[in-house]
Amino acid sequence: MDKPLRIVITGAESTGKTLLAEALAGHFNMEWIPEYARGYVEKLHRPYVIDDVEHIARKQIEDMQNTGTADRLVFFDTWLIITKVWFDKVYGHHPEWLHHAIVENPVDLFLVCDTDLPWVNDPVRENGGEARIMLHKTYLQEIEKYGFPYQIVRGFNTSRINNAIAIVDNFLKNG
């Protein structure tokens, strides 16, 4: 294998992406790449602007490209699909290079966290309620548009983690 399998945990806000990415990496004893956007935006101490979102996207690309020496799996807490949708929702467009980066850095499997967990407000989150459901649908449409395989992860607490583990196990067995 010349590159590890790339599994991206994605979904709308407050759906347990980070906890799930960390739990999967621990279970499979593999590397995981934490979400970059949250920490970056929290440190800004000002509203983010389009250049910030572009910086986040470039960092996500860099992180993915730097996993070439990882073992057989790498788990990513979010990825460019969310960033592309973020550009489109907030600014009405995305840079053309972003589309090319998505195509040139394919993902082997997306685990899309369902919105069955309650939304929890925090200073970085912007999209609860109906906006959260709309974003969930938009992420699925984008993943499908690019032809990436995905599975939706549902459940609460340990059940959610076990459901995701079963999906990954099945993916590893059946490709």
URTABEL-V541974 format. One record per residue. N is the residue number from 1. RES is the residue in three letters. PHI is phi in degrees with one decimal (* if undefined). PSI is psi in whole degrees, 0 to 359 (999 if undefined). D_CENTER is the distance of its C-alpha to the mean C-alpha in Angstrom with 2 decimals. Layout:
<<N	RES	PHI	PSI	D_CENTER> <N	RES	PHI	PSI	D_CENTER>>
This chain:
<<1	MET	*	126	23.25> <2	ASP	-88.6	344	22.63> <3	LYS	-145.4	153	18.92> <4	PRO	-71.1	159	16.81> <5	LEU	-69.4	135	14.70> <6	ARG	-103.7	117	11.05> <7	ILE	-117.8	120	8.88> <8	VAL	-105.3	129	5.11> <9	ILE	-96.5	120	4.45> <10	THR	-138.8	175	3.18> <11	GLY	147.5	177	6.42> <12	ALA	-67.6	173	9.10> <13	GLU	-60.2	146	10.50> <14	SER	61.1	44	12.21> <15	THR	-116.7	11	10.95> <16	GLY	85.5	23	10.84> <17	LYS	-60.0	311	7.32> <18	THR	-65.2	313	9.06> <19	LEU	-60.0	320	12.15> <20	LEU	-68.5	316	10.83> <21	ALA	-59.9	314	9.21> <22	GLU	-64.8	318	12.54> <23	ALA	-65.4	318	14.62> <24	LEU	-64.8	315	13.57> <25	ALA	-60.3	318	14.22> <26	GLY	-65.0	315	17.44> <27	HIS	-61.5	315	18.51> <28	PHE	-89.6	359	18.19> <29	ASN	53.8	50	19.35> <30	MET	-127.2	169	16.77> <31	GLU	-74.0	150	14.89> <32	TRP	-137.1	148	11.51> <33	ILE	-108.0	112	10.03> <34	PRO	-64.7	161	9.56> <35	GLU	-63.8	131	7.82> <36	TYR	-89.0	323	10.48> <37	ALA	-59.0	314	10.71> <38	ARG	-57.3	306	12.02> <39	GLY	-61.8	321	14.69> <40	TYR	-63.4	311	15.65> <41	VAL	-66.9	322	16.26> <42	GLU	-61.8	328	18.06> <43	LYS	-84.4	352	20.37> <44	LEU	-67.1	321	21.36> <45	HIS	58.0	32	23.95> <46	ARG	-164.0	164	24.07> <47	PRO	-63.4	142	22.11> <48	TYR	-71.7	156	19.49> <49	VAL	-126.8	174	20.67> <50	ILE	-57.8	323	19.48> <51	ASP	-62.9	327	20.18> <52	ASP	-66.1	317	17.81> <53	VAL	-65.7	322	14.87> <54	GLU	-64.6	320	16.15> <55	HIS	-60.7	317	16.39> <56	ILE	-60.8	315	12.78> <57	ALA	-60.9	316	11.87> <58	ARG	-64.8	324	14.58> <59	LYS	-67.1	321	13.48> <60	GLN	-62.4	320	10.04> <61	ILE	-64.1	313	12.38> <62	GLU	-58.3	315	14.80> <63	ASP	-59.8	317	12.64> <64	MET	-67.2	318	11.76> <65	GLN	-71.1	339	15.44> <66	ASN	-88.4	10	16.74> <67	THR	-101.7	13	15.67> <68	GLY	-61.6	336	18.52> <69	THR	-99.2	4	20.71> <70	ALA	-67.5	165	18.42> <71	ASP	-65.5	207	19.72> <72	ARG	-73.2	340	18.79> <73	LEU	-134.7	147	15.14> <74	VAL	-136.1	132	12.30> <75	PHE	-102.2	134	9.25> <76	PHE	-115.6	129	6.25> <77	ASP	-86.7	96	4.84> <78	THR	73.5	170	1.86> <79	TRP	-167.5	192	4.19> <80	LEU	-61.6	334	7.36> <81	ILE	-60.2	314	7.25> <82	ILE	-62.1	319	6.50> <83	THR	-65.5	320	9.01> <84	LYS	-62.2	314	11.32> <85	VAL	-64.5	322	11.57> <86	TRP	-59.4	312	12.16> <87	PHE	-54.3	308	14.89> <88	ASP	-63.7	319	16.37> <89	LYS	-70.0	315	16.56> <90	VAL	-83.4	320	17.97> <91	TYR	-112.4	352	19.97> <92	GLY	81.0	2	20.62> <93	HIS	-163.8	168	19.62> <94	HIS	-134.1	156	17.37> <95	PRO	-64.6	141	18.84> <96	GLU	-60.0	326	19.89> <97	TRP	-62.5	335	18.75> <98	LEU	-66.1	316	15.07> <99	HIS	-56.7	313	15.72> <100	HIS	-63.1	321	17.51> <101	ALA	-64.5	323	14.87> <102	ILE	-64.7	315	12.42> <103	VAL	-66.3	320	15.48> <104	GLU	-79.8	349	16.66> <105	ASN	-126.3	68	13.61> <106	PRO	-65.0	151	12.92> <107	VAL	-104.4	138	10.41> <108	ASP	-79.8	327	12.56> <109	LEU	-158.2	132	10.67> <110	PHE	-101.0	133	7.72> <111	LEU	-105.6	111	8.11> <112	VAL	-98.1	115	7.85> <113	CYS	-73.6	125	9.22> <114	ASP	-70.8	164	12.43> <115	THR	-90.9	27	14.12> <116	ASP	-78.9	352	16.93> <117	LEU	-90.0	147	16.52> <118	PRO	-66.5	143	18.49> <119	TRP	-74.4	134	17.05> <120	VAL	-117.7	122	18.10> <121	ASN	-71.9	142	19.09> <122	ASP	-152.6	171	18.68> <123	PRO	-61.9	341	19.56> <124	VAL	-96.5	337	16.13> <125	ARG	-78.9	142	15.12> <126	GLU	-126.8	349	16.65> <127	ASN	-133.4	80	15.93> <128	GLY	-94.6	184	17.54> <129	GLY	58.1	224	19.77> <130	GLU	-63.9	327	19.95> <131	ALA	-61.7	322	17.53> <132	ARG	-64.1	316	14.76> <133	ILE	-65.5	318	15.92> <134	MET	-61.9	317	16.23> <135	LEU	-64.5	320	12.67> <136	HIS	-56.4	312	11.58> <137	LYS	-64.0	321	14.12> <138	THR	-65.4	319	13.17> <139	TYR	-60.9	317	9.58> <140	LEU	-62.0	318	11.54> <141	GLN	-61.9	318	14.18> <142	GLU	-65.9	316	12.21> <143	ILE	-60.5	316	10.81> <144	GLU	-65.6	320	14.45> <145	LYS	-57.6	320	15.95> <146	TYR	-83.5	352	14.62> <147	GLY	77.4	21	15.73> <148	PHE	-81.0	141	12.78> <149	PRO	-71.4	146	13.44> <150	TYR	-151.6	160	11.53> <151	GLN	-137.0	146	12.70> <152	ILE	-93.1	133	12.45> <153	VAL	-103.9	126	12.71> <154	ARG	-125.0	169	15.49> <155	GLY	112.7	171	17.92> <156	PHE	-114.9	141	18.74> <157	ASN	51.6	235	18.74> <158	THR	-61.4	326	19.91> <159	SER	-60.8	318	19.90> <160	ARG	-63.4	314	16.13> <161	ILE	-63.0	314	15.74> <162	ASN	-63.0	323	18.58> <163	ASN	-62.6	317	17.23> <164	ALA	-66.5	318	14.03> <165	ILE	-59.3	316	16.46> <166	ALA	-62.6	320	18.66> <167	ILE	-63.1	314	16.11> <168	VAL	-65.7	317	15.31> <169	ASP	-56.4	313	19.08> <170	ASN	-62.2	319	19.93> <171	PHE	-61.8	316	17.64> <172	LEU	-66.3	326	19.31> <173	LYS	-75.8	321	22.70> <174	ASN	-109.8	355	22.50> <175	GLY	66.5	999	20.13>>
